[in-house]
Amino acid sequence: YTMILSKKDACDPYKEDFPLKYLRGYLAAGIFGAITWVLMAYAQRFSTIVDMVYPYVTRNLQSILAQWSSQVDLCLWQLLAVALGALILCSIVLMVVLKWNAIQWGGWVLAVFSGIYLLHMAMWGMNYYAGSLSDDIRLEVSSYNLDELTEATEYYRDKANSLAKRVSRDGSGNVKFDSFEAMAEKAGEGFHTLTYEKHYPVFAGCTLPVKKLGWADMYTSMGITGFTFGITGEACVNPQIPDVLLPFTMCHEMAHRMCIASERDANFAAFLACSVHSDPNFQYSAYFMAFRYCYSALASVNTQAAAAAAALWLLHRTFPCPLTALLTPVNGSPWEMGKMLYWPYLPAALVIWRMTPERQGRGGHCLLLAAMPLCMTGLRWL
């Protein structure tokens, strides 16, 4: 009986190599993962060497890929994702029908995704370990304090308000920019100016128009405004975002396609490109977004002060008239900025007055309310 079993096992052609077949997919995934790890470790360890060569090579590669993928209006990476999903679904059906080993099937699926991530890292992803944009444009970066952040917020607010008078609007006064295609066609102008007039070669990348991001409803629900896929060289923008965000977001995704990987650096590149653009709509988008980021940073430091400042600014921005100009700052003088403290305090003091019994502190609030305008008036003449 033992001899018969041994002879049967010897005749089974799958018995000997079954363990290897079972692990081939995982072995391939492991090899891809190891190569990816080596690339990331090398880029992190020798970031200076990577910064000297890799961004230039990948920037040219992205330009070639963008030229190829621009022949199709749709996002090729989304079509490839659909095709990959369909293949996986078909393989699941075949696995059930033909009784393939599920663990073995999972290994090959893992190998496919590991290979895609390896391609991404080799063709674009190592730019995360390159030098910062501030180094490329020789910009000195230092820490800031609350006063400097407040000053920057006021500066970008005032610039946005000034440019708001020049942007396109509809009959109701709402912002109305050009069509998506028209803005995408001229979004690269700012980068061209930065490259050839301001002499920043880091922006000498592809300025082909960005594409509309497909399945916009899904991405809108997820809060995604754009996406850049380095394997196909496509920069895509969600067409459903507000018009005021479109120019900035288009330049942001273009910056990613120029191999500026960091989100912070891509935001800064988008601001620079929009701010030097000849179209006031792009300039307004730049300073509006700069104000938005500064306000968010200010809100994280002092939420109440930022909320009061934003409410007063929004009041004057929505209903511009002498009355709202009296309530909200219109410049950075001590008199004007004092309004952000006085007017929010006034209703609070009235509530405290009603809640405080007589002879228990009402007089202090009255004196403070009377003293604040006098102090503001005195500061106005400094």
C-alpha positions in Angstrom: 0.0 0.0 0.0 2.9 2.3 0.8 4.5 1.5 -2.5 1.3 2.3 -4.4 1.0 5.8 -2.7 4.6 6.6 -3.5 4.1 5.6 -7.2 0.9 7.8 -7.3 2.7 10.8 -5.8 5.5 10.3 -8.3 3.0 10.4 -11.2 1.4 13.7 -10.0 3.1 16.4 -12.1 1.8 19.2 -9.8 2.9 17.7 -6.5 6.5 18.8 -6.6 6.2 22.4 -7.8 2.9 23.3 -6.1 4.5 25.3 -3.3 6.5 27.4 -5.8 3.4 28.1 -8.0 1.5 29.0 -4.8 4.0 31.7 -3.9 5.1 33.1 -7.3 2.8 36.1 -7.2 3.8 37.0 -3.7 7.5 36.6 -4.6 7.0 39.0 -7.6 5.2 41.5 -5.3 8.0 41.2 -2.8 10.6 41.9 -5.4 8.7 44.9 -6.7 8.3 46.1 -3.1 12.0 45.7 -2.3 13.0 47.6 -5.4 10.6 50.4 -4.4 12.0 50.5 -0.9 15.6 50.7 -2.3 14.6 53.6 -4.5 13.0 55.5 -1.6 15.9 54.8 0.8 18.4 55.9 -1.8 16.4 59.1 -2.6 16.2 59.9 1.2 19.9 59.1 1.9 21.3 60.9 -1.2 18.7 63.6 -1.7 21.3 66.1 -3.0 22.3 63.7 -5.8 18.7 63.0 -6.6 17.9 66.7 -6.7 20.6 67.3 -9.2 19.4 64.8 -11.8 16.1 63.2 -11.1 13.7 66.2 -11.4 15.2 67.2 -14.7 14.9 63.7 -16.1 11.3 63.1 -14.9 10.2 66.6 -15.9 11.2 65.8 -19.5 9.6 62.4 -19.2 6.4 64.0 -18.0 6.4 66.4 -21.0 6.7 63.4 -23.4 3.9 61.5 -21.6 1.7 64.6 -21.5 2.1 65.1 -25.3 1.1 61.5 -25.8 -1.9 61.5 -23.4 -3.1 64.9 -24.6 -4.3 63.2 -27.9 -7.3 62.0 -25.9 -9.7 64.3 -24.1 -10.6 61.8 -21.4 -8.3 60.9 -18.5 -6.3 57.9 -19.7 -5.4 56.9 -16.1 -9.1 56.6 -15.4 -9.7 54.4 -18.4 -6.8 52.2 -17.4 -8.2 52.0 -13.9 -11.6 50.9 -15.3 -9.8 48.3 -17.5 -7.8 47.0 -14.6 -11.0 46.7 -12.5 -12.7 44.8 -15.3 -9.8 42.4 -15.6 -9.8 41.8 -11.8 -13.6 41.2 -11.9 -13.2 38.8 -14.9 -10.4 36.9 -13.1 -12.6 36.5 -10.0 -15.3 34.9 -12.2 -12.7 32.6 -13.9 -11.3 31.7 -10.5 -14.7 30.6 -9.4 -15.6 28.8 -12.6 -12.2 27.1 -13.1 -11.6 26.6 -9.4 -8.3 28.5 -9.2 -6.6 28.8 -5.9 -7.8 32.0 -4.3 -4.6 32.7 -2.3 -2.5 32.2 -5.5 -4.8 34.6 -7.3 -4.4 37.2 -4.5 -0.7 37.0 -4.9 -0.8 38.0 -8.5 -3.2 40.8 -7.9 -0.8 42.1 -5.2 2.0 41.8 -7.7 0.2 43.9 -10.2 -0.5 46.7 -7.7 3.1 46.5 -6.4 4.4 46.9 -10.0 2.2 50.0 -10.6 3.5 51.6 -7.4 7.0 50.8 -8.5 6.4 52.5 -11.8 4.9 55.5 -10.0 7.9 55.8 -7.7 10.5 55.4 -10.5 8.7 57.8 -12.9 7.6 60.6 -10.5 7.4 59.7 -6.8 11.1 60.2 -5.9 10.5 64.0 -6.4 9.1 63.9 -2.8 12.8 63.5 -1.7 14.2 66.3 -3.9 15.0 69.8 -2.6 12.3 72.3 -1.7 11.0 74.9 -4.2 12.4 77.6 -1.9 15.9 76.3 -2.5 15.3 76.1 -6.3 14.3 79.8 -6.5 16.8 81.0 -3.8 14.1 82.1 -1.4 15.0 82.4 2.3 12.4 80.8 4.5 12.2 81.5 8.2 9.7 81.1 11.1 7.1 83.8 11.7 5.2 85.2 14.6 1.5 86.0 15.1 2.0 89.7 14.2 3.7 88.8 10.9 0.9 86.2 10.1 -1.7 88.8 10.9 0.0 91.3 8.6 0.3 88.8 5.8 -3.4 87.9 6.2 -4.4 91.6 5.9 -2.1 92.1 2.9 -3.6 89.2 0.9 -7.1 90.3 2.0 -6.5 93.8 0.7 -5.0 92.6 -2.5 -7.9 90.2 -3.1 -10.4 93.0 -2.4 -8.6 95.2 -4.9 -8.5 92.6 -7.6 -12.2 91.7 -7.0 -13.2 94.9 -8.7 -11.5 93.6 -12.0 -12.8 90.1 -12.2 -15.6 89.0 -14.5 -19.1 88.9 -13.0 -22.6 88.1 -14.2 -25.6 90.3 -13.9 -26.1 89.4 -10.3 -22.6 90.4 -9.3 -21.4 86.8 -8.8 -17.9 85.8 -10.1 -18.1 84.3 -13.5 -14.9 83.2 -15.2 -14.3 81.8 -18.6 -15.1 78.2 -19.5 -13.0 75.4 -18.1 -11.4 74.8 -21.5 -10.5 78.5 -22.0 -8.9 78.8 -18.6 -7.0 75.5 -19.0 -5.6 76.8 -22.4 -4.1 79.9 -20.9 -3.1 78.6 -17.4 0.4 77.9 -18.5 1.1 81.6 -19.2 2.2 82.3 -15.6 4.8 79.4 -15.7 6.1 80.7 -19.0 6.6 84.1 -17.4 8.3 82.6 -14.4 10.6 80.6 -16.6 11.7 83.0 -19.3 11.1 86.4 -17.7 11.8 85.8 -14.0 14.4 83.1 -14.9 13.3 80.3 -12.7 14.2 77.1 -14.7 12.4 74.9 -12.2 9.2 75.9 -13.9 10.4 74.9 -17.4 8.0 71.9 -17.6 5.0 71.0 -19.6 2.3 73.6 -19.8 -0.3 71.7 -21.8 -3.9 72.3 -20.7 -5.1 70.2 -17.8 -7.9 67.8 -18.3 -11.4 67.6 -16.7 -11.4 65.0 -14.0 -14.0 62.3 -14.7 -16.5 61.1 -12.2 -16.6 64.6 -10.8 -19.6 64.0 -8.5 -17.7 61.3 -6.7 -14.5 63.4 -6.3 -16.6 66.4 -5.2 -18.2 64.4 -2.4 -14.7 63.4 -1.3 -13.4 66.9 -1.4 -10.9 66.2 -4.1 -10.1 69.2 -6.3 -7.6 67.7 -8.6 -5.2 64.8 -9.3 -2.0 64.2 -11.2 -0.9 60.8 -12.4 2.8 60.6 -13.2 2.6 57.3 -15.2 0.5 58.9 -17.9 1.7 62.5 -17.4 -1.9 63.8 -16.9 -2.9 66.7 -14.7 -6.6 66.7 -14.0 -8.9 69.2 -12.2 -12.4 68.7 -10.9 -14.6 70.9 -13.0 -17.2 71.3 -10.3 -15.2 73.3 -7.9 -16.0 77.1 -7.6 -14.8 79.3 -10.4 -12.6 81.3 -8.1 -10.6 78.1 -7.3 -10.2 76.9 -10.8 -7.2 79.0 -12.0 -5.2 78.3 -8.8 -6.0 74.6 -8.9 -5.1 74.3 -12.5 -1.7 75.8 -11.8 -1.4 73.6 -8.7 -1.8 70.4 -10.8 0.5 71.8 -13.5 3.1 72.2 -10.8 2.8 68.6 -9.8 3.2 67.6 -13.5 6.4 69.7 -13.4 7.6 67.3 -10.7 7.0 69.7 -7.8 5.7 66.9 -5.6 5.1 68.6 -2.2 1.7 70.0 -1.7 3.1 73.1 0.0 5.5 73.7 -2.8 2.8 73.1 -5.4 0.6 75.6 -3.7 3.4 78.2 -3.7 4.1 77.5 -7.4 0.5 78.0 -8.2 0.4 81.3 -6.3 3.5 82.5 -8.2 2.1 81.5 -11.6 -1.3 83.0 -11.0 0.1 86.2 -9.5 2.2 87.0 -12.6 -0.6 86.0 -15.0 -1.9 88.8 -17.3 -5.5 87.7 -16.6 -7.0 89.5 -13.5 -9.1 86.3 -12.8 -5.9 84.3 -12.3 -4.4 87.1 -10.1 -7.6 87.2 -8.0 -7.6 83.5 -7.6 -3.9 83.6 -6.4 -4.5 86.3 -3.7 -7.9 84.8 -2.6 -6.3 81.5 -2.0 -3.3 83.1 -0.3 -5.7 84.9 2.0 -7.6 81.6 2.6 -4.4 79.8 3.6 -3.2 82.6 5.9 -6.6 82.9 7.5 -6.6 79.2 8.2 -3.2 79.5 9.8 -4.4 82.5 11.8 -7.6 80.6 12.8 -5.5 77.8 14.2 -3.7 80.3 16.4 -6.6 82.5 17.4 -10.0 81.2 16.3 -12.1 84.0 17.8 -10.0 86.8 16.4 -10.0 85.3 13.0 -13.7 84.6 13.0 -14.4 88.2 13.9 -12.1 89.6 11.3 -13.6 87.3 8.6 -17.1 88.2 9.6 -16.4 91.9 9.4 -14.5 91.5 6.1 -17.4 89.4 4.6 -19.9 91.9 5.7 -18.2 94.7 3.8 -17.4 92.4 0.9 -21.0 91.4 0.5 -22.6 94.8 1.1 -20.1 97.5 0.2 -21.3 100.8 1.5 -20.3 103.6 3.9 -22.1 101.9 6.8 -20.3 98.5 6.4 -17.0 100.4 5.8 -17.6 101.9 9.3 -17.9 98.4 10.8 -15.0 96.6 9.0 -11.3 97.4 8.4 -10.6 98.9 5.0 -6.8 99.2 5.5 -4.1 98.2 8.0 -4.1 101.4 10.2 -4.5 101.0 14.0 -7.9 102.8 13.8 -9.2 100.4 11.2 -7.9 97.3 12.8 -9.3 98.4 16.1 -12.8 97.9 14.6 -12.2 94.1 14.8 -12.0 94.4 18.6 -14.6 97.1 19.3 -17.6 95.9 17.3 -17.5 92.3 18.4 -17.1 93.4 22.0 -20.0 95.8 21.8 -22.8 93.2 21.6 -21.0 91.0 24.1 -20.9 93.8 26.5 -24.6 94.5 26.1 -25.4 90.9 26.9 -23.1 91.0 29.9 -24.9 94.2 31.0 -28.3 92.5 30.9 -27.0 89.5 32.8 -25.1 91.4 35.4 -27.0 92.7 38.5 -26.8 96.4 39.3 -23.7 97.7 41.1 -21.8 94.5 40.1 -19.6 95.5 37.2 -21.8 97.4 34.8 -19.7 100.5 35.1 -16.5 98.8 34.0 -18.0 97.7 30.7 -19.4 101.2 30.1 -15.9 102.8 30.8 -14.3 100.2 28.5 -16.7 100.8 25.7 -16.2 104.6 26.0 -12.4 104.3 26.2 -11.9 102.0 23.2 -13.1 104.5 20.5 -11.0 107.2 22.2 -7.9 105.0 22.1 -8.6 104.1 18.5 -8.9 107.8 17.7 -5.6 108.5 19.4 -3.9 105.7 17.6 -5.2 107.0 14.3 -2.9 110.1 14.6 0.2 108.2 15.5 
